[in-house]
Every structure is written in structure tokens, then in C-alpha cells.
């Protein structure tokens, strides 16, 4: 059976999984990620979780088509409810907003006791995902930021913290916003994303100032600080590696 192609975003998410992974892909849609990983790695196993009947059936069709029914188990259910305790060593939640990802993790905390790695790809608000991870016993092990079809995607790989605290277990406000690893790596897309966000924030600040609402002062001050950070990190081009 020929290897099928998936998006650049999902390929990058897949690259963070270890060899012989036994992972759950929550909100798996067509089960493309589990099938891609299990085709490439014959020792991998996956659970594809989907909350809606339509995508659940699509996922089953994909698994059947690629003859992976012995290694990809498609389950219908909400969030981590599809898992048994101690079942998946890795959890992937990709293609949702940060708030929804943290809600799924919060509601399924009982299922995470033996989860070694969480890979999250929030479409927006990666900051809240980082905050949840470090507050719940996970250290940021790696990150990436890619651009695909005019969208920017941050990918966060977090591993369960050991007793000897990782340097990324405690993050400051700036690290939560940009990502501790991304601040070091600064891939090409990092510069494009944060220049775009700085311009967007500048427009928002101007509109808020025109509104002359005294309640906005604190928010304007915070936004101005963040815009300064965005300009600062995108102007540091001297140390930038391709």
C-alpha cells in the first residue's frame, strides 16, 4: 500500500512522536495522522478519537482503506473520554483553539496519569496551552512554528517533568507568549508571524485609544508591552539561523 500524504502541519506534529509510539489523536477527523504514523512506523499503535459521527465514520473509512484496523482503533467520544486509564503514552491534540485544548486536558486529567508526552498544536492562543502544561507537571521539551496556506501553526511538545525541575518548568510571561524553545530557535515563520501580530496589535491599540474608554487603559498598557516584545524579538535578526 502506497504511503499517503498529509499536510506539512500534521507531518511536523508526527515528527515529535517517538518510535514505537502508542498514542491517542484527539479530534482525529479523518484519522490521517494515526494512519500516516502507523504506515511509516510498523511498531506504532494509535487511538483516533472523534466526538462527531460524520468524522468518526470518515476516520473508520480511512483506517479500513489503508488496512490498519489492527493498529489504529477509531473511537467515538468526547475528548479523553475515549481512553482507558494508563492506555496512551502520548496524546496529540491538533487543529483546535488553545482554550478548547486546555478544556479537553482539564476534563480528562484522570486519564493523563501515565501519559509521558503531550503534543499540542493550537490554532490560536498557544500561551494558554503552555500555561496549562507547566501548571500540570509537564515541561516544554520542543516547539516549532510553521506556515502553511497563509496560516501560522505553533506546535508544542511537552514531557512529564521529573523531580529535578526542567529549566522550562517555570516560564515568564514573555516565554509563555512566544514559547521558550521558539525564542531560541526562531525559525523563518517565527519572524513573519510576530511581525504580522505586531501590526495587528498596533491597529487594535489605535482603535482602543480612539474609543477613549477609561476601562481600556490597563488593556492598552498590556497590549503596548506585548507589541514592544513582538518588535524586539523580530528585530533580533543577527543571531537568526535559517
C-alpha positions as CSV (number, residue, x, y, z in Angstrom):
1,X,0.0,0.0,0.0
2,X,1.5,3.4,-1.0
3,X,2.3,5.9,1.6
4,X,-0.3,8.7,1.5
5,X,0.5,12.3,2.0
6,X,-0.7,14.6,4.8
7,X,-0.3,18.3,5.4
8,X,3.0,19.9,6.3
9,X,1.4,20.8,9.6
10,X,0.5,17.2,10.5
11,X,3.8,15.8,9.3
12,X,5.6,18.2,11.7
13,X,3.3,17.1,14.5
14,X,4.0,13.5,13.7
15,X,7.8,14.1,13.8
16,X,7.6,14.8,17.5
17,X,6.3,11.3,18.3
18,X,8.9,8.7,19.3
19,X,9.5,5.4,17.5
20,X,7.1,2.7,18.8
21,X,4.6,5.3,19.9
22,X,1.2,4.2,21.4
23,X,-0.6,7.5,21.1
24,X,-4.1,9.0,21.0
25,X,-5.1,11.6,18.4
26,X,-7.9,13.5,19.9
27,X,-10.2,15.2,17.4
28,X,-8.6,13.0,14.7
29,X,-11.0,14.0,12.0
30,X,-10.2,11.5,9.1
31,X,-7.6,9.7,11.2
32,X,-4.9,10.9,8.7
33,X,-2.3,11.4,11.4
34,X,-2.6,8.0,13.1
35,X,-2.6,6.2,9.7
36,X,0.4,8.2,8.5
37,X,2.4,7.4,11.6
38,X,1.4,3.7,11.6
39,X,2.3,3.3,8.0
40,X,5.7,4.8,8.5
41,X,6.4,3.0,11.8
42,X,5.2,-0.6,11.8
43,X,5.7,-0.7,15.6
44,X,3.4,2.2,16.3
45,X,-0.2,1.9,17.5
46,X,-2.9,4.6,17.8
47,X,-6.3,5.6,19.0
48,X,-8.2,8.0,16.9
49,X,-10.8,9.8,19.0
50,X,-13.6,11.8,17.4
51,X,-16.7,13.4,19.0
52,X,-18.9,13.7,15.9
53,X,-20.5,10.9,14.0
54,X,-19.5,12.1,10.5
55,X,-15.8,12.5,11.1
56,X,-15.9,9.2,13.2
57,X,-17.2,7.3,10.1
58,X,-14.7,9.1,7.9
59,X,-11.9,8.0,10.2
60,X,-13.1,4.4,10.1
61,X,-13.2,4.6,6.3
62,X,-9.6,5.8,6.2
63,X,-8.3,3.1,8.5
64,X,-10.2,0.5,6.5
65,X,-8.8,1.8,3.2
66,X,-5.2,1.6,4.5
67,X,-5.8,-1.8,6.1
68,X,-4.6,-0.5,9.5
69,X,-7.5,-1.8,11.6
70,X,-5.1,-3.9,13.7
71,X,-3.1,-0.9,14.9
72,X,-5.5,2.1,14.6
73,X,-8.5,2.0,16.9
74,X,-11.2,4.6,16.0
75,X,-13.4,5.6,18.9
76,X,-16.4,7.9,19.2
77,X,-16.4,10.1,22.3
78,X,-15.7,13.5,23.8
79,X,-12.1,14.4,24.4
80,X,-10.1,12.0,26.6
81,X,-13.3,10.0,27.4
82,X,-12.3,7.7,24.6
83,X,-9.3,6.5,26.6
84,X,-8.9,4.0,29.4
85,X,-6.7,4.9,32.3
86,X,-3.0,4.1,31.7
87,X,-3.7,3.5,28.0
88,X,-1.9,6.0,25.8
89,X,1.7,7.1,26.4
90,X,1.4,10.1,24.1
91,X,-1.5,12.4,23.5
92,X,-1.9,14.6,20.4
93,X,-4.4,17.4,20.2
94,X,-4.0,19.4,17.0
95,X,-6.0,21.9,15.0
96,X,-8.1,23.4,17.8
97,X,-8.1,26.7,19.7
98,X,-5.9,26.9,22.8
99,X,-8.9,27.3,25.1
100,X,-10.6,24.1,23.8
101,X,-7.3,22.1,24.1
102,X,-6.9,23.2,27.7
103,X,-10.6,22.3,28.4
104,X,-10.1,18.8,26.9
105,X,-6.9,18.3,29.0
106,X,-8.6,19.6,32.2
107,X,-11.7,17.4,31.8
108,X,-9.5,14.4,31.1
109,X,-6.9,14.9,33.7
110,X,-7.6,11.5,35.3
111,X,-6.6,9.8,32.0
112,X,-3.2,11.6,32.0
113,X,-1.6,9.9,35.0
114,X,0.7,7.7,32.8
115,X,0.9,10.0,29.8
116,X,4.6,10.7,29.1
117,X,4.1,13.2,26.3
118,X,1.5,15.7,25.1
119,X,1.8,17.2,21.7
120,X,-0.5,20.2,21.2
121,X,-1.0,22.3,18.0
122,X,-3.3,25.2,18.9
123,X,-4.6,27.3,16.0
124,X,-4.7,30.3,18.4
125,X,-3.7,31.1,22.0
126,X,-0.8,28.8,22.4
127,X,0.0,30.8,25.5
128,X,-2.8,29.2,27.5
129,X,-1.7,25.7,26.4
130,X,1.9,26.4,27.6
131,X,0.5,27.7,30.9
132,X,-1.7,24.6,31.4
133,X,1.2,22.2,30.7
134,X,3.7,23.8,33.1
135,X,1.0,24.0,35.8
136,X,0.1,20.4,35.4
137,X,3.5,18.7,35.6
138,X,4.8,18.9,32.0
139,X,7.9,20.7,30.8
140,X,8.2,22.1,27.3
141,X,10.6,19.8,25.6
142,X,10.5,21.1,22.0
143,X,8.5,23.5,19.8
144,X,8.2,24.6,16.2
145,X,6.3,27.2,14.2
146,X,5.4,26.6,10.6
147,X,3.5,28.5,7.9
148,X,1.1,26.7,5.6
149,X,-1.6,28.0,3.4
150,X,-1.2,31.5,4.8
151,X,-1.7,30.3,8.4
152,X,0.9,30.0,11.2
153,X,0.9,26.9,13.4
154,X,2.7,26.6,16.7
155,X,3.5,23.0,17.8
156,X,4.4,22.3,21.4
157,X,5.8,19.0,22.6
158,X,5.7,18.6,26.4
159,X,7.0,15.8,28.5
160,X,6.2,14.8,32.0
161,X,8.6,16.6,34.4
162,X,10.9,14.6,36.6
163,X,11.7,15.6,40.1
164,X,14.8,17.5,39.0
165,X,13.0,20.5,37.6
166,X,13.5,21.3,33.9
167,X,14.7,24.8,33.0
168,X,11.4,25.2,31.2
169,X,9.1,24.1,34.0
170,X,8.7,27.7,35.1
171,X,8.1,30.2,32.3
172,X,7.9,34.0,32.5
173,X,5.2,36.0,30.7
174,X,7.3,36.5,27.6
175,X,8.2,32.8,27.3
176,X,4.5,31.9,27.6
177,X,3.6,34.2,24.7
178,X,6.4,33.3,22.3
179,X,7.4,29.8,23.5
180,X,10.7,29.2,25.4
181,X,12.2,27.0,22.6
182,X,10.9,29.1,19.8
183,X,12.6,32.2,21.4
184,X,15.8,30.2,21.0
185,X,15.2,28.6,17.6
186,X,13.4,31.4,15.8
187,X,12.5,29.6,12.6
188,X,11.7,31.7,9.5
189,X,8.0,31.6,10.2
190,X,8.5,33.0,13.7
191,X,9.6,36.4,12.3
192,X,6.7,36.5,9.8
193,X,4.1,35.5,12.4
194,X,5.1,38.0,15.1
195,X,5.6,40.9,12.6
196,X,2.1,40.2,11.4
197,X,0.8,40.0,15.1
198,X,2.6,43.3,16.0
199,X,0.9,45.1,13.1
200,X,-2.5,43.7,14.0
201,X,-2.0,44.7,17.7
202,X,-1.0,48.2,16.6
203,X,-4.3,48.6,14.8
204,X,-6.2,47.3,17.8
205,X,-4.4,49.8,20.2
206,X,-5.2,52.7,17.9
207,X,-8.9,51.8,17.8
208,X,-9.0,51.4,21.6
209,X,-7.3,54.8,22.1
210,X,-9.9,56.4,19.8
211,X,-12.7,54.9,21.9
212,X,-11.4,56.9,24.9
213,X,-12.8,54.4,27.3
214,X,-11.0,54.7,30.7
215,X,-11.7,50.9,31.3
216,X,-9.3,50.2,28.4
217,X,-6.2,51.8,29.9
218,X,-4.9,48.6,31.6
219,X,-5.6,46.5,28.5
220,X,-3.9,49.2,26.2
221,X,-0.8,49.2,28.5
222,X,-0.6,45.4,28.3
223,X,-1.0,45.3,24.5
224,X,1.6,48.0,24.1
225,X,4.0,46.0,26.2
226,X,3.4,42.9,24.1
227,X,3.7,44.8,20.9
228,X,7.1,46.1,22.1
229,X,8.1,42.5,22.8
230,X,7.0,41.4,19.3
231,X,9.0,44.2,17.7
232,X,12.0,43.3,19.9
233,X,12.1,39.6,19.0
234,X,11.6,40.1,15.3
235,X,14.3,42.8,15.1
236,X,16.9,40.4,16.5
237,X,18.0,39.1,13.1
238,X,21.7,39.0,13.7
239,X,21.5,35.6,15.6
240,X,18.9,34.2,13.3
241,X,19.6,30.7,11.8
242,X,17.7,29.6,8.7
